[in-house]
């Protein structure tokens, strides 16, 4: 819809008058084409007779008179009746191209021509608005208001940002220019309107004057030009301003007949003067063209002389001209291409959705440009280079982009199903759709590259393909439904009966010719199904989540019928005063004459339709996108329902539908028996529950409890009715992994259960029922844990006393979580265990005692000792429960019993905790210690034993610590290069403990050290520490012993010294095997430490010298290293 700069408007027709060509006579239509783009017209219109025009207007005048007589014309004001001429001219201007008028009547009086030209300009601002602003949902708010009967298309309640954006729309700016008096020099010549629009000076731009030209035909603008050079899909503000000026102030526009009529009235001298003055005024622009035309006219054989007449851009349309509003196709292509190239950034998705909304708006107004614009959009979508890229990479398109394709396919369905379209139009669309459908990169309907559904519109016979294997069936694309819809027709017998009758069954039609339309139960059969042997209505797809969204569309249509604008309901006010203001919308029960039946309105029907659709049993579709769409559409529909305030009438509808869904059988998702792969009703049931609860609690709970099931996760679920095609397709084993939205579904199931728990607070019977349903139907431990937490929070609200029943429900759910996750990995397990203890503490001593006595079914031994028993025995728990001595001892006894059982079952991880818990009971402590000793030789590691040994030392049991340390040493093995091993500190501690106990203990542990430790640095460290003090000289409790230092020449230190020297020798050879020059200095330092150890022996100097000599001999090839050895050690 952009303006094409300074380009002149194209000529509409070629007109000839008497005197222009001897071969032309008035009223004759001549063939051939010339410089213009249309046909040639001829005939005179200067006569005074009006009989022919009056005859043409007779029918219209009679209709108008009859309407007035019946009271159908506006009343309440004294109105001057229109003249017959105006009535006829208005009707002719709407329907007939002016060429047909010229051909129909030999002579057309000038007053008749003037009135036809006058009425040919568009009279409604609604179309001007549609072509100069995006539709955002309120196009009807004041569309018919006078004098400004159009809307800016703003959504109510948009706020300041919306208002600011709205004021930038060309339509709104055009109104501002008009109201500011910026439109001037308005002139209408025939079917051409021109004028100037002054753009006021801005801060950074000077004032500009734009020349605007508009051509029109049959109340439609057919072309626009503006010197502003604006490039956009929409008309610019200057075109809007000039158009509205003509609509609002038609009497201030100077009107002339087509220029050819004016030229006809001139003689030769006047014509020559006219041409010369025209050339003089515009010589720089038209002189070259004028000379060219003059040369061609003077040439007898030129093309211009082969036809009669001359172009007249003001003469109106020819019979062959298409009557449609001006649409700049190139700009539509460019804008869509730009939006697609942005890949979802900068609001491109929103812009494309607004374009789709514009197409819908055009279709609603029966504008033929709707299909034309959608074709242009589709061409750019099909040319999107990302389609082939995604196909090559095997990547799915984004969700938002997928939704755009869905909308594209749906709009094509709307277009081909238009009952007002012509057969040739539908044929042309079908050809184009099939062409797009055959392209390899055309997106598939299910968004998953693998849809196997049959012909879902049930419109086309399958013929030879009826039994075709699904793997060989052609994939359904986003255009498949539109292609199939091209074969549907509004004359279908069933459809005609449905339109004409409220109750449509065989009992209403007993004609033999109709028998084939019904089954044995009297219900309709579509002809297309008969060849497949189907004898019942079977919907293979759900209505909610369907690509065409039938329930959402029907709901919106019914709601739109009962949505009344306050102002429009009480009469329109002036548009220019109220445009842009937010108007409150209400849903009203329309007057009684609008009811379909007693007590029914469009509102009640809309609600009932939504409830029926949401409650329909439907099989979970294949593919992630299709499943997400089911969830999304369901939530969108429920969100719309939640906007409606329920009253007694609607509550009755809810009750009726809830009862029906519970008892409706296989076609209800809330029926007693459903298919294993039916879409769950959790989200819908939650809405039903909250809506019904204040009015019928019993029905609310019955509905919600029925919906709690999730059969796809139950291996014993019934397989359903195998006679139904949609059941047969869903009984394959292990299908539930294809439920890509299963996590979302389970979360909705959890939300439903949580809602019931909250509502049932204080009602013991309800809580028990809900608890039973949760334990039976919810299979996810994380969701059950969430429910347990929710129940705990609700039960312990600060503003009320704890609800013991709800707390018990919380504990039961927590216990179930413990049992479910006991043998499986769960990263939240520790949190769950701690929470369960908190919950049991809130209930009381008996709950804590119970979980400890049954710990083996709930916790691992480690959890039971380190978390459960430890928390129970803490001072905070004792204070929280206000326990007396007897209760404390009883609880402690249970904790000690638990600890010993856990230590027996898992001594490695529970022994230390058991010892800690049993400290205050001698018998229990000794039992725990014995468990440790028994397990030390087999199942416990050195680190666990060292830890328990340190604990024993800390508790004042040094001999027990020594015993455990020696047991730990037997499990340890340190190689020569493990000088940073974490067990080194434990070894040093064990040796220090032995040394402090006495010579015998040290003598006993040194052989174990020598056997387990091969690391020279560790051994030398132990050796050095043992020689500093006398064994037993300083005991653990400050006990001092007298005695001499132990000799290195005698056992046990001699054995340790020899082992240390041997470790240094072995380590040296090992390191020299793969030593690099960068480690030479480090190696020399290592030898220095070795020498210190060697010198501790009485003959150590000799041994070290021999050792160095051996190294020089063996590794003489490492010359640089050996040189460093000689420098340091000789």
URSULUR-V205041 format. One line per field, one symbol per residue. phi: phi as a letter, one per 20 degrees, with the letter a starting at -180 (. if undefined). A space follows every 10 residues. Layout:
phi->???
This chain:
phi->.fedleffff febddccgoe bfeecgnedd enccffeded cbpdcefdfc ffffffefff fffffffffe neegdncecf fffgffffff ffffddffff ffffcfcdfg ffgfffffef fgddffffff ecafedocfe fbfefdedec cemdffmfnf fffffffefg fffffffffe meeblfbddm ecdcrdceeg fdfdcffcdd edccdbalmc edaccbffmf dafeffffff fffffffecf feefdcfggf ffffeeefff ffffffffff fcffedgfff ffffffffef efffeecenb fcfdeneefe ffebffceff ffffffffff fflnelmfff ffffffffff ffffeleffg ffffffffgf ffefffffff ffemdfffff fffffgffff ffgfffeffe feffffffff fffffffefg effefemcla edfffeeldd felfefdfff fefgfedfef ffffffeebf egggfffffe cfdcbffecd fgfegfecef enefcfgfef femedbfcef cffenfgelf ffffffffff fdedfgfffd ofdfffedfn ffdfdcddef ggfeffbgnd cfffffffff ffffeffbff fenffffffg ffffffffff fffeefcgff fffffgffff ffdenfedfd ffccffdfff dgffffffff fegfdbffff ffffffeffb ffedfeffen ffeegfegfc dfflefffef efffffffff fffffffffe gndfffffff gffffededd fffffffffg fffffdffeb fgeffffffg ffffffffff dfdcfbfegf ffffffffff fffqffffff fffdffedcf gfffefdfff ffefffffff eleeffffff fffffffgff fffffbfgdd fffffffege cgffffffff ffffefeced efffffffff ffffencfff ffgfffffff eebdefdefd ffffffffff fffffffqff ffffefgffg feddefffff ffffffeecf gmfcefdnfd ddreffefec feffffffff ffffffffff fffcedgfdf ffffffffff fffgffefdf ffffffffff ffffdffeff fffffffedn
